[in-house]
Amino acid sequence: MSTRIGNLLTTASKARQATSVVWRRATLVIVALFALVLAGCTSIGASASDDTSSDSGVNETELRLPVGPDSSGPVTLDVSVFAAPGDTPRPAIILAHGFGGSKSDSQDQAHDLVQAGYVVATYTARGFGSSGGNIHLNDPRFEIADAKVLISHLATRPDVLLDAPSDPRVGIAGGSYGGALALMTGALDARVDALVPVITWHDLSEALVPSGVLKQRWTSVFFMGALTSTGPTTKAPTRVSTAPPTCGRFAPDICAPFLRTAADPTPPNVAVLKTLLREHSPAAVIPQLGARRMPPTLLVQGMADSLFGIEQVGSREATTAEPLQRRMTCRPGSSAT
C-alpha cells in the first residue's frame, strides 16, 4: 500500500511539474494574445494584508477575498495582485493554477506580465492550499462564481482599466484545472475579454470516463491531490464534514459518485458520475451563450496527453467564436510526462 501511495504521489508531482513547464513556456503567447486583445485600444469586500515592493518594480498585494460559502462554512480565497507602482490604468490578467496547485505556481509569470504592462491576479482555488472551502471541480456555483468575484474585485482597483462601470478589461489564462475554469468563466461572464486555456478539458465526463470506463489511475491522482491539500492556517469555525476521510477536501457530493463508481462500476453508477462531470465542463456551459460569442481564445493542447487528449478540443468553441477570434496550438508533451 505504501508503495502504491508513493507512486501516486510521484505521478501527481510529475503531472503538476509537466503542466507547469508548458505553462511557463506559454507565457510569451499569453502576452502576445493579451497585447492584441486587451491592450490594443489603450495607451497604456476584500481586506488587503500586505503591499510589498520588489527590486523588479513589481508590487504584490496579498488579500483574503470573501466568496460564497459551501458546506464547509464561510470561504475566503488566498489572492495576490501584482502591479507596477502608481495608478495608471492597465488591463488585468487572472492566472488560474492546475489541480493540486496554488497561486505560487504562477508567481514568475505574474512578474513577467506586469513588466509587459498588465495588472495580474493570482489566487489559490477553493479547496486548495490556504484558501477555504471544498473542491467542487469547477462548479459554476462555486469555482466559476469565485472567479467572477475576483473580476469584480479587480474592477475596484484604480490601476485596472475599465470598459464600463464594474467591467474591467480582463483576460484569464490557466493550465489544466485552471484552463477549464478560464473557458467556463469566459462563457458565463461577459466581462471576460480574452482566454488562454492550456491542456484542459472540454467534457470532463469523456476525459475521465471514456466509453463508460473510469480512468482509475488519473482518478487516484486527483484524490491524492485532494488528500494532500492543506487548509487555511487560521479560519472561522467550519461545519463538520460528512464525507469519508478518503475524500480529503473534495466536497461530499463530488466525492461520493467517484467512490461508488470505483467500488461498483455498474451502468447506473457510471451514468450518475458522467452526468456530474459533464455539468462541470465547458461543454455544458458554452451552449448557454446564446447569441453571445466566446471571447478571443488561444487553445494550447498537448499532443500526447492520456487525460486531456487532442480530441478534447475537437468541438470546443468551433461554433461559438467568431472567425479569426480563436486559434489552437498543439505541443509535444502531456499532463504527466
Buried (B, 14 or more C-beta within 10 A) or exposed (E): EEEEEEEBBEBBBBBBEBBBEBBBEBBEBBBEBBBEBBBEEEEEEBEEEEEEEEEEEBBBBBBBBBBBBBBBBBBBBBBBBBBBEEEBBBBBBBBBBBBBBBBBBBBEBBBBBBBBBBBBBBBBBBBBBBBBBBBBBBBBEBBBBBBBBBBBBBBEBEBBBBBEEEBBBBBBBBBBBBBBBBBBBBBBBEBBBBBBBBBBBBBBBBBBBBEEEBBEEBBBBBBBBBBBBEBBEEBEEBEEBEBEEEBBBBBBEBBBBBBBBBEEBEEEBBBBBBEBBBBBBBBBBBEEBEEEBBBBBBBBBBEBBBBBBEBBBEEBBEEBBEEEBBEBEEBEBBBBE
